Amino acid sequence: MKDASSARSRPRALRKAAKVHGVPTEVIATPRADQQIAGLDRTHARALGEFLDDLAARGCKALGYRLSGPAPVDHLCVKHLRDSLRVVVAFEDQQRAWILLVGRR
């Protein structure tokens, strides 16, 4: 059983940074995304972990597509991970990506 202190420490564990041509990319989950991540089964958690490594290494090139529409929608990108699992990411700038939502379509 997970206690409240382990749930609070998860966002720090999600923070990733990698150097790509000298530019670091930091990946951070929102509290809501962190809750959704905590509920993933092992298979989907593994798929998300692989995606997060790719996102930290390649930035926006790791995403599948960008949503269209007026701001802020045009700053949201989506990646299909496994089965119907999707992740929605927003880029604050080229050096910071926020995981907003992780869930089934």
C-alpha positions in Angstrom: 0.0 0.0 0.0 1.3 3.4 -0.9 1.4 6.1 1.7 0.9 9.9 1.1 4.6 10.6 1.3 5.5 8.3 -1.6 2.8 9.9 -3.7 4.2 13.4 -3.0 7.7 12.3 -4.0 6.7 11.0 -7.5 6.9 14.3 -9.4 10.6 14.6 -8.5 11.2 11.1 -9.8 9.5 12.0 -13.1 11.8 15.0 -13.7 14.2 14.1 -16.4 16.7 16.1 -18.3 19.0 15.1 -21.2 21.4 17.1 -23.3 20.6 17.2 -27.0 23.2 19.2 -28.9 24.0 21.1 -25.7 20.3 22.0 -25.0 18.8 20.3 -21.9 15.1 19.2 -22.0 13.4 19.0 -18.7 10.2 16.9 -18.4 7.9 17.6 -15.5 4.5 16.1 -14.7 1.6 18.1 -13.4 0.0 16.8 -10.1 -3.0 15.5 -12.2 -0.7 13.7 -14.6 1.2 12.2 -11.7 -2.0 10.8 -10.3 -2.8 9.2 -13.6 0.7 7.8 -13.9 0.4 6.2 -10.5 -2.6 4.3 -11.7 -1.0 2.7 -14.7 -0.4 -1.0 -14.9 3.1 -2.3 -15.4 2.9 -2.6 -19.2 1.6 0.9 -19.7 4.0 2.3 -17.1 6.8 0.8 -19.1 5.5 2.3 -22.3 5.3 5.7 -20.6 8.8 5.4 -19.2 10.2 4.7 -22.7 8.4 7.7 -24.0 9.6 10.0 -21.2 13.2 8.9 -22.0 12.6 9.7 -25.6 11.0 13.1 -24.8 13.9 14.0 -22.5 16.4 13.1 -25.3 14.6 14.5 -28.4 12.1 17.1 -27.1 9.1 17.8 -29.4 10.4 15.3 -32.0 9.3 12.5 -29.7 5.6 13.6 -30.0 3.2 12.2 -32.5 1.2 15.4 -33.5 0.3 18.9 -32.3 -3.3 19.9 -31.8 -4.6 22.7 -33.9 -6.6 25.7 -32.7 -6.1 29.0 -31.0 -3.6 29.4 -28.1 -3.1 27.6 -25.8 -4.5 24.5 -27.7 -1.8 25.0 -30.5 0.9 24.4 -27.8 -0.4 21.0 -26.9 1.1 17.8 -28.4 -0.2 14.2 -28.2 1.6 10.9 -28.3 -0.2 7.5 -28.7 1.7 5.1 -26.4 0.1 1.7 -26.3 -3.4 0.4 -26.9 -5.6 3.4 -26.3 -3.2 5.1 -23.9 -2.3 8.7 -24.8 -0.1 11.4 -23.2 -0.7 15.2 -23.7 2.4 17.4 -23.4 2.7 21.2 -23.4 6.0 22.9 -24.0 6.8 25.9 -21.9 9.8 26.6 -24.1 12.3 24.4 -25.9 13.9 23.4 -22.6 10.9 22.4 -20.6 8.0 20.0 -21.3 5.0 19.5 -19.0 3.1 16.2 -19.0 -0.5 17.4 -18.6 -2.6 14.2 -19.0 -2.0 10.5 -19.2 -5.0 8.4 -20.0 -7.0 6.2 -22.3 -8.6 7.7 -25.4 
